Amino acid sequence: MLGTCLFFDRLRGYGFIVPDGPDTASDIFFHFSAIVGAKRCFKGQRVQYELGPSPKDPANLIAVRVKPLETPLSAGLGTATLNTGVRQ
């Protein structure tokens, strides 16, 4: 499944995903341990995920195996221009 990270708090260790599609009624919770690779997710970042039962309440579904697909420029990890170090 695909979606967009709505919120992620590294200190608290959880976040929410807005799923793609018109028939998705609510945001999906995820724990930082579900993130594949670097344990980071940024607001607005596209993610791929699977749904699985919550360990606390198996009747509720949460996002598991959350894989960030890109890093948004607004996260401060990239830049749209190349800095060559030459003053103009």
N, CA, C and O atoms as a GROMACS GRO file, in nm:
protein
  352
    1MET      N    1   0.084  -0.117   0.000
    1MET     CA    2   0.000   0.000   0.000
    1MET      C    3   0.089   0.124   0.000
    1MET      O    4   0.205   0.120   0.043
    2LEU      N    5   0.032   0.235  -0.049
    2LEU     CA    6   0.106   0.360  -0.055
    2LEU      C    7   0.032   0.469   0.024
    2LEU      O    8  -0.090   0.466   0.037
    3GLY      N    9   0.110   0.563   0.075
    3GLY     CA   10   0.052   0.674   0.149
    3GLY      C   11   0.154   0.784   0.170
    3GLY      O   12   0.263   0.781   0.114
    4THR      N   13   0.117   0.881   0.253
    4THR     CA   14   0.202   0.996   0.284
    4THR      C   15   0.211   1.010   0.435
    4THR      O   16   0.111   1.001   0.506
    5CYS      N   17   0.333   1.034   0.483
    5CYS     CA   18   0.352   1.054   0.626
    5CYS      C   19   0.286   1.185   0.667
    5CYS      O   20   0.321   1.292   0.617
    6LEU      N   21   0.192   1.176   0.758
    6LEU     CA   22   0.122   1.292   0.809
    6LEU      C   23   0.198   1.355   0.925
    6LEU      O   24   0.202   1.477   0.940
    7PHE      N   25   0.259   1.269   1.007
    7PHE     CA   26   0.323   1.312   1.131
    7PHE      C   27   0.416   1.202   1.177
    7PHE      O   28   0.383   1.084   1.167
    8PHE      N   29   0.534   1.239   1.228
    8PHE     CA   30   0.623   1.142   1.291
    8PHE      C   31   0.702   1.213   1.400
    8PHE      O   32   0.765   1.315   1.374
    9ASP      N   33   0.699   1.158   1.521
    9ASP     CA   34   0.773   1.214   1.634
    9ASP      C   35   0.881   1.114   1.674
    9ASP      O   36   0.852   1.010   1.732
   10ARG      N   37   1.006   1.147   1.641
   10ARG     CA   38   1.119   1.057   1.672
   10ARG      C   39   1.132   1.033   1.821
   10ARG      O   40   1.163   0.921   1.862
   11LEU      N   41   1.110   1.135   1.903
   11LEU     CA   42   1.128   1.120   2.047
   11LEU      C   43   1.022   1.028   2.108
   11LEU      O   44   1.052   0.950   2.197
   12ARG      N   45   0.902   1.038   2.060
   12ARG     CA   46   0.795   0.952   2.111
   12ARG      C   47   0.789   0.818   2.039
   12ARG      O   48   0.734   0.722   2.091
   13GLY      N   49   0.846   0.813   1.919
   13GLY     CA   50   0.858   0.687   1.847
   13GLY      C   51   0.735   0.639   1.772
   13GLY      O   52   0.715   0.519   1.756
   14TYR      N   53   0.653   0.734   1.726
   14TYR     CA   54   0.536   0.692   1.649
   14TYR      C   55   0.497   0.801   1.549
   14TYR      O   56   0.544   0.914   1.556
   15GLY      N   57   0.409   0.763   1.457
   15GLY     CA   58   0.360   0.857   1.358
   15GLY      C   59   0.231   0.807   1.296
   15GLY      O   60   0.175   0.705   1.337
   16PHE      N   61   0.185   0.882   1.195
   16PHE     CA   62   0.062   0.847   1.124
   16PHE      C   63   0.082   0.863   0.975
   16PHE      O   64   0.155   0.950   0.929
   17ILE      N   65   0.016   0.778   0.900
   17ILE     CA   66   0.020   0.778   0.754
   17ILE      C   67  -0.120   0.809   0.702
   17ILE      O   68  -0.219   0.758   0.754
   18VAL      N   69  -0.126   0.894   0.600
   18VAL     CA   70  -0.252   0.916   0.528
   18VAL      C   71  -0.247   0.822   0.407
   18VAL      O   72  -0.166   0.841   0.317
   19PRO      N   73  -0.333   0.721   0.404
   19PRO     CA   74  -0.331   0.627   0.294
   19PRO      C   75  -0.382   0.689   0.163
   19PRO      O   76  -0.466   0.778   0.166
   20ASP      N   77  -0.330   0.642   0.051
   20ASP     CA   78  -0.380   0.683  -0.079
   20ASP      C   79  -0.514   0.616  -0.104
   20ASP      O   80  -0.541   0.509  -0.051
   21GLY      N   81  -0.596   0.679  -0.184
   21GLY     CA   82  -0.724   0.620  -0.223
   21GLY      C   83  -0.843   0.690  -0.163
   21GLY      O   84  -0.836   0.743  -0.052
   22PRO      N   85  -0.953   0.691  -0.237
   22PRO     CA   86  -1.072   0.761  -0.192
   22PRO      C   87  -1.150   0.688  -0.082
   22PRO      O   88  -1.228   0.750  -0.011
   23ASP      N   89  -1.128   0.559  -0.067
   23ASP     CA   90  -1.208   0.482   0.029
   23ASP      C   91  -1.137   0.461   0.163
   23ASP      O   92  -1.175   0.372   0.238
   24THR      N   93  -1.038   0.541   0.192
   24THR     CA   94  -0.966   0.530   0.320
   24THR      C   95  -1.022   0.633   0.417
   24THR      O   96  -1.014   0.753   0.394
   25ALA      N   97  -1.078   0.583   0.524
   25ALA     CA   98  -1.152   0.670   0.617
   25ALA      C   99  -1.065   0.736   0.723
   25ALA      O  100  -1.097   0.846   0.768
   26SER      N  101  -0.955   0.672   0.764
   26SER     CA  102  -0.878   0.730   0.874
   26SER      C  103  -0.728   0.714   0.853
   26SER      O  104  -0.682   0.636   0.770
   27ASP      N  105  -0.653   0.791   0.931
   27ASP     CA  106  -0.508   0.782   0.928
   27ASP      C  107  -0.464   0.652   0.993
   27ASP      O  108  -0.538   0.593   1.072
   28ILE      N  109  -0.344   0.608   0.959
   28ILE     CA  110  -0.293   0.480   1.008
   28ILE      C  111  -0.173   0.504   1.098
   28ILE      O  112  -0.079   0.572   1.060
   29PHE      N  113  -0.178   0.447   1.217
   29PHE     CA  114  -0.070   0.457   1.316
   29PHE      C  115   0.046   0.369   1.273
   29PHE      O  116   0.026   0.263   1.214
   30PHE      N  117   0.171   0.415   1.303
   30PHE     CA  118   0.288   0.327   1.291
   30PHE      C  119   0.388   0.358   1.402
   30PHE      O  120   0.401   0.472   1.445
   31HIS      N  121   0.457   0.255   1.445
   31HIS     CA  122   0.562   0.266   1.547
   31HIS      C  123   0.695   0.275   1.474
   31HIS      O  124   0.710   0.222   1.364
   32PHE      N  125   0.794   0.344   1.535
   32PHE     CA  126   0.923   0.363   1.468
   32PHE      C  127   0.990   0.230   1.434
   32PHE      O  128   1.066   0.223   1.338
   33SER      N  129   0.963   0.125   1.511
   33SER     CA  130   1.024  -0.005   1.484
   33SER      C  131   0.974  -0.066   1.353
   33SER      O  132   1.035  -0.160   1.302
   34ALA      N  133   0.865  -0.014   1.298
   34ALA     CA  134   0.811  -0.064   1.172
   34ALA      C  135   0.883  -0.005   1.051
   34ALA      O  136   0.866  -0.054   0.939
   35ILE      N  137   0.963   0.100   1.072
   35ILE     CA  138   1.032   0.166   0.960
   35ILE      C  139   1.148   0.079   0.914
   35ILE      O  140   1.232   0.038   0.994
   36VAL      N  141   1.152   0.052   0.785
   36VAL     CA  142   1.258  -0.029   0.725
   36VAL      C  143   1.377   0.064   0.696
   36VAL      O  144   1.359   0.170   0.637
   37GLY      N  145   1.496   0.023   0.738
   37GLY     CA  146   1.615   0.105   0.714
   37GLY      C  147   1.633   0.208   0.823
   37GLY      O  148   1.605   0.183   0.940
   38ALA      N  149   1.680   0.327   0.782
   38ALA     CA  150   1.701   0.436   0.878
   38ALA      C  151   1.569   0.469   0.946
   38ALA      O  152   1.466   0.480   0.879
   39LYS      N  153   1.570   0.484   1.074
   39LYS     CA  154   1.447   0.505   1.152
   39LYS      C  155   1.404   0.651   1.146
   39LYS      O  156   1.398   0.719   1.248
   40ARG      N  157   1.374   0.696   1.025
   40ARG     CA  158   1.329   0.834   1.004
   40ARG      C  159   1.213   0.836   0.907
   40ARG      O  160   1.206   0.757   0.814
   41CYS      N  161   1.124   0.927   0.931
   41CYS     CA  162   1.013   0.952   0.841
   41CYS      C  163   0.975   1.098   0.858
   41CYS      O  164   0.967   1.147   0.971
   42PHE      N  165   0.952   1.167   0.748
   42PHE     CA  166   0.926   1.310   0.754
   42PHE      C  167   0.785   1.343   0.705
   42PHE      O  168   0.730   1.274   0.619
   43LYS      N  169   0.728   1.447   0.760
   43LYS     CA  170   0.598   1.494   0.716
   43LYS      C  171   0.601   1.519   0.566
   43LYS      O  172   0.690   1.588   0.516
   44GLY      N  173   0.503   1.464   0.495
   44GLY     CA  174   0.496   1.482   0.350
   44GLY      C  175   0.570   1.377   0.271
   44GLY      O  176   0.561   1.374   0.149
   45GLN      N  177   0.643   1.292   0.337
   45GLN     CA  178   0.722   1.189   0.269
   45GLN      C  179   0.632   1.075   0.223
   45GLN      O  180   0.546   1.028   0.298
   46ARG      N  181   0.652   1.030   0.101
   46ARG     CA  182   0.578   0.917   0.048
   46ARG      C  183   0.634   0.790   0.109
   46ARG      O  184   0.755   0.775   0.125
   47VAL      N  185   0.544   0.697   0.144
   47VAL     CA  186   0.584   0.571   0.205
   47VAL      C  187   0.506   0.455   0.146
   47VAL      O  188   0.395   0.470   0.096
   48GLN      N  189   0.569   0.340   0.152
   48GLN     CA  190   0.504   0.214   0.118
   48GLN      C  191   0.492   0.138   0.249
   48GLN      O  192   0.584   0.141   0.330
   49TYR      N  193   0.380   0.069   0.270
   49TYR     CA  194   0.360   0.001   0.397
   49TYR      C  195   0.266  -0.117   0.380
   49TYR      O  196   0.198  -0.131   0.279
   50GLU      N  197   0.266  -0.201   0.482
   50GLU     CA  198   0.172  -0.312   0.490
   50GLU      C  199   0.091  -0.293   0.618
   50GLU      O  200   0.134  -0.225   0.711
   51LEU      N  201  -0.026  -0.351   0.621
   51LEU     CA  202  -0.109  -0.346   0.740
   51LEU      C  203  -0.097  -0.477   0.818
   51LEU      O  204  -0.086  -0.584   0.759
   52GLY      N  205  -0.099  -0.465   0.950
   52GLY     CA  206  -0.093  -0.582   1.036
   52GLY      C  207  -0.164  -0.551   1.167
   52GLY      O  208  -0.197  -0.436   1.195
   53PRO      N  209  -0.188  -0.653   1.248
   53PRO     CA  210  -0.258  -0.631   1.375
   53PRO      C  211  -0.170  -0.556   1.476
   53PRO      O  212  -0.049  -0.574   1.480
   54SER      N  213  -0.234  -0.473   1.555
   54SER     CA  214  -0.165  -0.403   1.662
   54SER      C  215  -0.129  -0.502   1.772
   54SER      O  216  -0.212  -0.586   1.807
   55PRO      N  217  -0.007  -0.495   1.827
   55PRO     CA  218   0.030  -0.585   1.937
   55PRO      C  219  -0.056  -0.562   2.062
   55PRO      O  220  -0.079  -0.656   2.139
   56LYS      N  221  -0.103  -0.439   2.081
   56LYS     CA  222  -0.184  -0.408   2.199
   56LYS      C  223  -0.330  -0.448   2.182
   56LYS      O  224  -0.397  -0.484   2.279
   57ASP      N  225  -0.380  -0.440   2.058
   57ASP     CA  226  -0.518  -0.474   2.029
   57ASP      C  227  -0.527  -0.534   1.890
   57ASP      O  228  -0.540  -0.461   1.792
   58PRO      N  229  -0.519  -0.666   1.878
   58PRO     CA  230  -0.517  -0.732   1.747
   58PRO      C  231  -0.637  -0.701   1.657
   58PRO      O  232  -0.632  -0.725   1.537
   59ALA      N  233  -0.743  -0.647   1.714
   59ALA     CA  234  -0.860  -0.611   1.632
   59ALA      C  235  -0.832  -0.484   1.550
   59ALA      O  236  -0.898  -0.461   1.449
   60ASN      N  237  -0.736  -0.402   1.593
   60ASN     CA  238  -0.698  -0.281   1.520
   60ASN      C  239  -0.581  -0.307   1.428
   60ASN      O  240  -0.488  -0.379   1.463
   61LEU      N  241  -0.586  -0.248   1.309
   61LEU     CA  242  -0.476  -0.261   1.214
   61LEU      C  243  -0.385  -0.138   1.223
   61LEU      O  244  -0.432  -0.025   1.238
   62ILE      N  245  -0.255  -0.163   1.214
   62ILE     CA  246  -0.155  -0.057   1.212
   62ILE      C  247  -0.062  -0.081   1.094
   62ILE      O  248  -0.064  -0.189   1.035
   63ALA      N  249   0.018   0.019   1.061
   63ALA     CA  250   0.114   0.004   0.952
   63ALA      C  251   0.236  -0.074   1.003
   63ALA      O  252   0.290  -0.044   1.109
   64VAL      N  253   0.276  -0.171   0.926
   64VAL     CA  254   0.397  -0.248   0.955
   64VAL      C  255   0.483  -0.245   0.828
   64VAL      O  256   0.432  -0.227   0.718
   65ARG      N  257   0.613  -0.263   0.844
   65ARG     CA  258   0.707  -0.257   0.732
   65ARG      C  259   0.689  -0.128   0.652
   65ARG      O  260   0.657  -0.131   0.533
   66VAL      N  261   0.710  -0.016   0.718
   66VAL     CA  262   0.697   0.116   0.656
   66VAL      C  263   0.828   0.147   0.585
   66VAL      O  264   0.934   0.153   0.648
   67LYS      N  265   0.820   0.167   0.454
   67LYS     CA  266   0.940   0.194   0.375
   67LYS      C  267   0.931   0.334   0.314
   67LYS      O  268   0.852   0.356   0.222
   68PRO      N  269   1.012   0.430   0.364
   68PRO     CA  270   1.014   0.563   0.303
   68PRO      C  271   1.062   0.554   0.158
   68PRO      O  272   1.159   0.484   0.129
   69LEU      N  273   0.993   0.624   0.069
   69LEU     CA  274   1.025   0.617  -0.074
   69LEU      C  275   1.109   0.733  -0.123
   69LEU      O  276   1.178   0.721  -0.224
   70GLU      N  277   1.103   0.845  -0.054
   70GLU     CA  278   1.176   0.965  -0.095
   70GLU      C  279   1.195   1.054   0.027
   70GLU      O  280   1.130   1.036   0.129
   71THR      N  281   1.285   1.149   0.015
   71THR     CA  282   1.306   1.246   0.122
   71THR      C  283   1.264   1.382   0.070
   71THR      O  284   1.326   1.432  -0.025
   72PRO      N  285   1.163   1.445   0.128
   72PRO     CA  286   1.120   1.576   0.080
   72PRO      C  287   1.226   1.683   0.108
   72PRO      O  288   1.296   1.676   0.209
   73LEU      N  289   1.236   1.779   0.019
   73LEU     CA  290   1.334   1.887   0.037
   73LEU      C  291   1.305   1.968   0.162
   73LEU      O  292   1.398   2.024   0.221
   74SER      N  293   1.182   1.975   0.202
   74SER     CA  294   1.147   2.054   0.320
   74SER      C  295   1.201   1.994   0.448
   74SER      O  296   1.202   2.060   0.552
   75ALA      N  297   1.248   1.869   0.442
   75ALA     CA  298   1.304   1.806   0.561
   75ALA      C  299   1.444   1.858   0.591
   75ALA      O  300   1.499   1.828   0.697
   76GLY      N  301   1.501   1.935   0.499
   76GLY     CA  302   1.632   1.993   0.522
   76GLY      C  303   1.746   1.898   0.490
   76GLY      O  304   1.861   1.926   0.524
   77LEU      N  305   1.715   1.786   0.426
   77LEU     CA  306   1.820   1.689   0.395
   77LEU      C  307   1.868   1.700   0.251
   77LEU      O  308   1.964   1.634   0.212
   78GLY      N  309   1.803   1.782   0.175
   78GLY     CA  310   1.842   1.799   0.036
   78GLY      C  311   1.835   1.945  -0.001
   78GLY      O  312   1.789   2.029   0.076
   79THR      N  313   1.879   1.974  -0.119
   79THR     CA  314   1.872   2.110  -0.166
   79THR      C  315   1.842   2.108  -0.315
   79THR      O  316   1.888   2.019  -0.387
   80ALA      N  317   1.767   2.203  -0.360
   80ALA     CA  318   1.728   2.208  -0.500
   80ALA      C  319   1.838   2.266  -0.588
   80ALA      O  320   1.830   2.254  -0.710
   81THR      N  321   1.939   2.328  -0.529
   81THR     CA  322   2.048   2.387  -0.607
   81THR      C  323   2.181   2.329  -0.561
   81THR      O  324   2.194   2.285  -0.446
   82LEU      N  325   2.275   2.329  -0.648
   82LEU     CA  326   2.407   2.277  -0.616
   82LEU      C  327   2.494   2.388  -0.557
   82LEU      O  328   2.508   2.494  -0.618
   83ASN      N  329   2.552   2.365  -0.441
   83ASN     CA  330   2.639   2.461  -0.378
   83ASN      C  331   2.782   2.425  -0.414
   83ASN      O  332   2.835   2.326  -0.364
   84THR      N  333   2.844   2.505  -0.501
   84THR     CA  334   2.979   2.476  -0.547
   84THR      C  335   3.086   2.539  -0.459
   84THR      O  336   3.204   2.509  -0.474
   85GLY      N  337   3.045   2.626  -0.367
   85GLY     CA  338   3.140   2.692  -0.279
   85GLY      C  339   3.205   2.814  -0.343
   85GLY      O  340   3.291   2.878  -0.282
   86VAL      N  341   3.164   2.849  -0.466
   86VAL     CA  342   3.220   2.964  -0.537
   86VAL      C  343   3.125   3.082  -0.518
   86VAL      O  344   3.006   3.072  -0.545
   87ARG      N  345   3.181   3.194  -0.470
   87ARG     CA  346   3.099   3.313  -0.453
   87ARG      C  347   3.076   3.380  -0.588
   87ARG      O  348   3.163   3.383  -0.676
   88GLN      N  349   2.956   3.432  -0.600
   88GLN     CA  350   2.925   3.504  -0.725
   88GLN      C  351   2.898   3.648  -0.699
   88GLN      O  352   2.870   3.724  -0.792
   0.00000   0.00000   0.00000
